[in-house]
Amino acid sequence: MGNESFSSRMNSGETVVLPLKTDEDVVRLRKQVRDDLIAMKFSLIDQTKMVTAASELARNTLRYGGGGEAHVSRRLDSDRTGIELSFVDKGPGIENLELAMTDGYTSGGGLGLGLSGAKRLADEFHIDTEPGKGTRVTIAKWKLF
């Protein structure tokens, strides 16, 4: 793959799948997301929001889901462009989603801002989880043309 970034080769609608097994994978994901957002001409504020949300969700995937993968997709609608990120694991799932989405709640000693913080930082947020089957969290950020 060399030093060429995924983002320089990724077109609208394509998805890049990155493993989330180690802390180094989280660093690679953060770089991928930032590179894509820069290439799509998102503002520094939006870049920071999405990289922060991606980092939180990737760390949740590692810590609570036992690892998994991140799916990074560029999106293009008739009047806007965006990026969609999905974090997928086959971990234990989230038993009480309402409680997990509460600011300050943590099951692992963290600050408790991962899920609720990511929701606030993104334009779209969706979570699909089932105890014993894993979790998929999808976020998106949009920019009008």
C-alpha positions as CSV (number, residue, x, y, z in Angstrom):
1,M,0.0,0.0,0.0
2,G,3.0,2.3,0.5
3,N,2.6,5.8,1.9
4,E,-0.4,6.6,-0.3
5,S,-3.4,7.4,1.9
6,F,-6.7,5.7,1.4
7,S,-8.4,9.1,1.0
8,S,-6.4,10.0,-2.1
9,R,-7.9,6.9,-3.8
10,M,-11.4,6.9,-2.2
11,N,-14.3,8.2,-4.3
12,S,-17.8,9.0,-3.2
13,G,-19.7,5.9,-2.2
14,E,-16.6,3.8,-1.7
15,T,-15.9,2.4,1.7
16,V,-12.5,1.9,3.3
17,V,-12.5,-0.7,6.1
18,L,-9.9,-0.3,8.8
19,P,-9.2,-2.8,11.6
20,L,-9.6,-1.6,15.2
21,K,-7.5,-4.1,17.2
22,T,-4.8,-1.8,18.8
23,D,-4.2,1.7,19.8
24,E,-2.1,2.2,16.7
25,D,-5.2,1.3,14.6
26,V,-7.0,4.2,16.4
27,V,-4.2,6.5,15.3
28,R,-4.4,5.3,11.7
29,L,-8.2,5.8,11.8
30,R,-7.8,9.4,13.1
31,K,-5.4,10.2,10.3
32,Q,-7.7,8.6,7.7
33,V,-10.7,10.7,8.9
34,R,-8.7,13.9,9.0
35,D,-7.2,13.4,5.6
36,D,-10.6,12.7,4.1
37,L,-12.1,15.8,5.7
38,I,-9.3,18.0,4.5
39,A,-9.6,16.6,1.0
40,M,-13.4,17.4,1.2
41,K,-12.6,20.9,2.4
42,F,-14.4,20.7,5.7
43,S,-13.6,23.4,8.2
44,L,-11.0,22.9,10.9
45,I,-13.8,22.9,13.5
46,D,-15.7,20.1,11.7
47,Q,-12.5,18.2,11.2
48,T,-11.8,18.4,15.0
49,K,-15.3,17.4,15.9
50,M,-15.3,14.3,13.6
51,V,-11.7,13.2,14.5
52,T,-12.7,13.5,18.2
53,A,-15.9,11.5,17.7
54,A,-14.1,8.9,15.7
55,S,-11.4,8.6,18.4
56,E,-14.0,8.1,21.1
57,L,-16.0,5.5,19.2
58,A,-12.9,3.6,18.1
59,R,-11.7,3.5,21.7
60,N,-15.1,2.2,22.8
61,T,-14.9,-0.5,20.0
62,L,-11.6,-1.6,21.5
63,R,-12.4,-1.3,25.2
64,Y,-16.0,-2.6,25.3
65,G,-16.4,-4.5,22.1
66,G,-13.1,-6.3,22.1
67,G,-12.0,-4.7,18.9
68,G,-13.7,-4.6,15.5
69,E,-13.5,-2.4,12.5
70,A,-14.2,1.1,11.2
71,H,-15.9,1.8,7.9
72,V,-15.1,5.2,6.4
73,S,-17.3,6.3,3.5
74,R,-17.5,9.6,1.5
75,R,-21.1,10.5,0.7
76,L,-22.5,12.8,-2.0
77,D,-26.1,14.0,-2.3
78,S,-27.5,16.5,-4.7
79,D,-26.7,19.5,-2.5
80,R,-24.2,18.3,0.1
81,T,-21.1,16.1,0.6
82,G,-20.2,14.2,3.7
83,I,-18.4,11.5,5.5
84,E,-19.9,8.5,7.2
85,L,-18.1,6.5,9.8
86,S,-19.4,3.1,11.2
87,F,-17.8,1.3,14.1
88,V,-18.6,-2.4,14.3
89,D,-17.8,-5.0,16.9
90,K,-19.0,-8.4,17.8
91,G,-18.7,-7.8,21.6
92,P,-21.2,-8.2,24.3
93,G,-23.5,-5.4,23.0
94,I,-25.0,-2.7,25.2
95,E,-27.4,-4.0,27.7
96,N,-29.0,-0.6,28.7
97,L,-28.7,1.8,25.7
98,E,-30.6,4.6,27.4
99,L,-28.3,4.5,30.4
100,A,-25.2,4.2,28.1
101,M,-26.3,7.4,26.2
102,T,-26.5,9.4,29.5
103,D,-23.7,12.0,29.9
104,G,-21.4,10.9,32.7
105,Y,-22.3,7.2,32.5
106,T,-19.4,4.9,32.2
107,S,-19.0,1.1,32.7
108,G,-15.2,1.3,32.5
109,G,-13.9,4.1,34.6
110,G,-13.8,6.7,31.7
111,L,-15.3,10.1,31.6
112,G,-18.6,8.8,30.2
113,L,-18.7,11.1,27.2
114,G,-18.0,8.6,24.4
115,L,-21.4,7.8,23.0
116,S,-23.2,11.0,24.0
117,G,-20.3,13.1,23.1
118,A,-20.0,11.5,19.7
119,K,-23.7,12.1,19.1
120,R,-23.3,15.8,19.9
121,L,-20.2,16.2,17.6
122,A,-21.8,14.6,14.5
123,D,-24.7,15.7,12.3
124,E,-26.2,12.2,12.3
125,F,-25.9,9.4,14.9
126,H,-27.3,5.9,14.9
127,I,-26.6,2.9,17.1
128,D,-27.7,-0.6,16.6
129,T,-26.8,-3.0,19.5
130,E,-28.0,-6.3,20.9
131,P,-26.7,-7.9,24.0
132,G,-24.5,-10.9,23.0
133,K,-24.4,-9.9,19.4
134,G,-22.3,-6.7,19.2
135,T,-22.7,-3.0,18.4
136,R,-22.7,-0.8,15.3
137,V,-22.4,2.9,15.8
138,T,-22.7,5.1,12.7
139,I,-22.1,8.9,12.6
140,A,-22.0,11.4,9.7
141,K,-21.0,14.9,9.1
142,W,-22.4,16.9,6.2
143,K,-21.3,20.1,4.3
144,L,-23.5,22.0,1.8
145,F,-22.0,22.8,-1.6
